Amino acid sequence: MSEYLTAGEAMQELKICRNTLNKHIRSGRLMAYRVGRLVRITRGDLEKFVKQSRSNCRRRSRRQN
């Protein structure tokens, strides 16, 4: 079974605020699961999100140069 993180734990790992985390979840860039009123994010989904974000930053910086 995958390790599930709370929204607070995910925010700490990414060093972002709740509004930013919710924005990424609503946009579909970060997969999250609702269990009742609680939000859970798997560690694997969090790692995928970080990898995708890194590759998007590299593409954007190349376009600007």
N, C-alpha and C positions, 0 to 999 in steps of 0.2 A: 504494500500500500504506500502511496506517495505521502510525503510529509506535507501537511497543510499548515499554512501560516495565517495568522489573523491579519486584518487590515493594518493594525498597528505595527506588527512585526514586519510586514512588507514595507511600510512607510519608513521604518528605521533602517532596513537594509538598503533601500533606494535613496534614503535621505531626502524625501519629498514630503509635502504636506498632504493632508487628507483630500483637499480639493483637487490637487494634481493627480493623486491616485484614482479618485473617482472619475476624473476626466478620461484617463487612460482606459479604465474599465468600460465606461459608457461608449467610447469610440470603438471598442473591440480590440484594441492593441494589446491589452492585458486581460487574459481570461480569469474570471473569478466565479465562484460558486456561492450561491446564497443558501444557507441552512436556517430556515426561519428568518429571523432578523439579522443573523450573523453573516458576514462575508468571509469566505476562505479562499486562499490562493495557494495552489500547489507550488512547491519549490521549483519543479520542472518548468512550469508556466512562467514563473518569475525569471528564471535563467534564460528562457527563450526570448522574453521581452527585452532583457538587457542586451542579448546578442543582436536582436533586430535593431534596437536603438543605436548600438555602436555602428552597425553597417550603414544605417541611415545618416548618421553624422558624417561618416567618411564620404559618402556620396555628395552630400550637401557642400562640404568644404571643397571638394574638387570642382564643383560647378562654379563656385565663387571665384576661383583663381584663374 
